[in-house]
Amino acid sequence: MLRCRSEFPASVLDFALNINNGTTIGVDLSADGKNRLQLNTQGSLSFSMNPMNSGRMVGRLNILDGYIRYTPPLMAEKKFA
């Protein structure tokens, strides 16, 4: 669930993000999708930004499992369990 609050005219933004157990987060690290990060997570995060464009994110994100696949020289594949 994503909630957003904005106060005008100061333009302060507050976001709250609740991530349910078993939610999958996937990120393509390359345009062809071969380099990729995928995590199964749960947690809650909040983000705020003030009029001076200073942003802050706080909260807890638990990584239950997942993997990162990246073309060498960094590493071939890493699984989290």
Secondary structure, DSSP 8 states (H G I E B T S, - for coil): -EEEEEETTTTEEEEEEEEEEEEEEEEESSTTSSSEEEEEEEEEEEEEE-TT--EEEEEEEEEEEEEEE--TTS-SEEEE-
